[in-house]
Amino acid sequence: MTRSFGRKTDAEAWARKLESEQERGAWRDSTEAERTTLIECLDRYVRERVPRKRDPARERSHVDALRALPFAGRAMARVRSADVAAARDAWAEHGHAPATIVRRLAVLSRVFNVARREWGMESITNPVELVDKPSVRNARNRRVSDEELDALCAATGSRDLAAFIRIAVETAMRRSEICALRWDNVDLRAQTAFLPKTKNGEARTVPLSSRAVEVLRSLPRRLDGRVLCLRPDSVTQAFERACKRAGLEGLHFHDLRHEATSRLAERLTNPLDLAAVTGHKDLRMLKRYHHPSATDLAKKLG
């Protein structure tokens, strides 16, 4: 092992450290980690890992943010937890949401873990593991009325997006699940839609209400077999524009899943039945999406 130092005392300390690690059997070759920069690992991660992700576009956007870090050109072995903490604080100062910061840190952590396990950098530690993550409090209880849904669908100017909104409220399917929906997996007679790939990694079959079936029947059949030709990112952008035109404030597309779950809970009293429809594996998470109104609960109490 060779390395150059500006001072003899630093060189001697480094040599003693290596010798001690070798004697204790704790030594790991750090050559690869010393000569490979973080940005090189990010590029390799994009080539080899991002295409396997459920949402590659979102993963790439987080990687792009990491490429802009001031220490991205530093060797992997030289990235410290203090550097990661400084990046976390800088993102917060620039107004990034805690959830966004947590996702970026998660991507950075995955890069270090892959480099350590599979790219010959066993000597490095993961600096992200030592950094405190921002607390994410993104639970919402926004309910969406039928009048707001009608106004949204009228303001979109797009038949596909209007159908997308109706299907989301009727089925509680996620945005990515509706985008990936294919006619081969839809049985209008049985009123079901099969989802072979979901967020939690398990396939599920979603029951379709009569209103959802009506919306699906109104759609033309596409040659590529997809039910709707929309991408997740374009759905969000178009939804935000429709909200502005309709004069609706504080409404997010994901609120439609909250609304759908709350409406389904009024008919499916068994939480396991409800979870089977929405795809939640944890009933505590399901509780975050179920927001019955106090007025309705009062009526049930008589």
N, C-alpha and C positions, 0 to 999 in steps of 0.2 A: 504494500500500500504506500502510495506516495502523495504528498501534498505540500504546497509551498505556503510559507508564512512570512509575515513582515518582521516578526520578532522570534528570537530563539526560544524564549520562555513559552510562547504559544505552541511552537513546534514540539517542544519536549512534553508539554501537557497533553497534546494530542496523541503523541506516541505512547505515553503512559496509559491513557484512556483505552487505546486500541489493545495494548498488551494485557491490560486488566480484563477487558471483555473476552479476549481469546482464552485466557487462563480459566475464566469462569464459564466458558462455553456459551457466552451471550453475544458473541460477535456476529454481525451480519454485514455482508458486502454492501457498501453504500455507493459504489461506483455509478450504477445506473441512476440512482436518485440524485447524485451530485451533478450529473451531466445532462439530465432531462429537466426541462423547465415545465412549470405549471401549464403554460399556454400550449406546449406540445402535447401534454397529457389531455388537455381539453379538446384539442383537435382530434386526437386518437379516440377519445370518448365519443365524439360526434360521429366519427366514421364507423366505429364498431358497436356502440351500445345504443345510441339514440334511435336508429331505425327500428329497434325492437320495442321501443316504448309505445304505450297506448296512444299518447299524444306527442309525436315527435316535434311538432312545431312549437309547442309550449316548452319542451325540454331544451330546444335550441335557443329559445329566447332567454332562458336562464343562463345557458352557457355563454351567450353573447355578453350578458351582464358581468359574468366572471372574467371574461377576456379583458374587460376594461379595468380590472383591478390594478392598482399600482404595483403589486407584487407578482403579477401574472408572468412576468419575464424572469422571475427568480427560479432557481433550481428547487425541485420538490423537497429536497432535504433541508432547504433554507426557509421554508414557509413556517412561520410560528403561529401559535394560537393568538398572540398579541396582534398579528397582522389581520387575522380573521375577525377578531373583536373590533378592530379599527374599521374594517369594511362594514361590519354590522352597524356600527354607530353612524358611519357616514350615510349609509342607505336610510337609516331612520331620520337623520337630519334633513335629507332631501325629500322627505315625505312619503317614502315607500311604506306600504301597509305591512304590519307584522307578518301576515300570512305570506306575502311575497318574499320577505326576508328569510323566513323559515324555509321556504321552498328553494331559494338560492343556496342557502347553507346546506340543505339536504343534497343538492346536486354536487356541490363541492365535496361533501363528505363521501359521496359515492365514488367520485373520481379518485380520491385518496385510497379508499378501500380496494378498488379494482387495481390500482397501481401496486399496492402492497401485496395483494393476493396473486395477481396474474401477470404483472408486467415487470417482474424482477426487482422490485423495490421493497424487499422485506424489511429493510432497516428503518424505514420511515414510520413515524407515528401519524395518526390522523389528528391534525390540530383542531378540526371542527368539533371533535368530541369533548374538548376541554372548554368550549365556549358556551356561555349561557345563551339560550335562544329566547327571542321575544315571546311574550305571552300572546297567544292568538285567541281573541274573543270575537268570533264572527257569527255567533248564533243569532238568528233573525226570527222575528215573529210576524213579519209583514204578511197580511192576508190580502188576497186579490179578489175583488168583487166581479160578478158577471158583467156589470156595466163597464168596469175597467178593461175586462177582456174584450168586450165588443169594441170599445174605443181603440184598443191596441190593434186589433185585426183590421179595423177600418183605416187606421193610420199607416199601416205597413205599405200598402200599395203592392204587396206581393202575395200572390195566392199561396205559394209554397211556405212563406214564413207564417202566414195566418194559419195554415194547416198545422205547421210545426207547433205553434202556440197552443192550439186546441188539443193536439195529441199529448203534449206535455202535461196539460192540466187534467186530462182524462185518464192518463196512465201512470203518472209519476215517474216516467222514464227520464233518465239523465239526457243532457244535451248530446253527449257523444253517442249514446245508445240510439237515439232517434236518427242521428246522422248516418249511422251504420246500418240502419234497418233496411232489409231487402225483402222484395215481394215473395221470394222463395220461402221465407220464414214467417210469413203472415198467412193465417187461415181465417178468412172473414166468416166462413160458415161456423167454425168452432169458436170464433171470437177470441183468438189468441195470437200473440206475437212472440216468436222464439228469439231470444238474445243469446247467441253463442259466446259472445265475449263481453264481459261487463267490467266495471271498475274494480270489483273485489276478486276478479279472476274466475268467478263461477258463472256458468250459464244459467239462465232462468227463463221461464215462460210467463209472459205478462197477459193477464186477462184484459180483454178490450170491452169497454162499455159500448152500449148501442150508439152513443154519440161519437165515440172514436171510430167505430165501424162506418158510420155515416160519412165522417171526414175522409177516411181512407178510400171509400168507394168513389168519392168525388174526384180523386186524383187520377190523372192519366198514367198509364203504364210506361215506364221508361225502358229504352233498349238495353241499358246497362244493368237493369234489375234492381236498382236502388229505388226506394220509395220517394225520397226527396234528395235533390242534388244541392245540398248545402253543407258547408264546412263549419265546424264548431266555432272558429273565430269569426267567420262572417255572420253567423247567427247572432252572436253577442253584439256585434257592431250594428247590425240592422235593427235588433231589438232596442238598443239604446236610442237610435234615431227615431224609431216609432214612438217610444216613450216621450221624447221631446215634442214630437208633433201632436201627440195626444194630450200633452200637458200633465203627464203623470210624473210625480217626483218620488224619489226614494225607492224605485222599483228595479230589481235586478232580475235577470232571466232565471236565476236559480230559485227565486221566490215562487216560481210556478211549481216547482217540485214540492216546496213547503205546502203550497195551497192544495196541490193534488193529494198529498199524504193526509192532510187534515180532512179533506172531503172524503177520502176513502175510509178514514178512521170512523167516520160517522156511520158507515155501513158495515165495516168489518170490525166487530168489537173484540175479536181475538187478536192480540198483538202479534202472534206467530203468523196468522193469516195475512195480516197487514205487512209484516216483514217479508213474507214470501212474494208479495206483489212488488214492493219497493226495492227489494234486494239488499236490505240492511242485515248484516250479520250480527250486529250488536244492538240490542234493544235500547241501550242508553243513547246511541246515536239516533235511533228511530224517534226517541222522545224529543230530540231537538227539532225534528221536522213536523211534529204533530202539535198544532197550536189551535185547540178548540176555543171558540169565543166564549166569554163568560155568560153571555146571553143564552146561547144554546145549552150550556151546562145547566143554567138555572131552569130552563124549560124541562130538561130531563129530570130534574129534582122535583118538578111539579110545583 
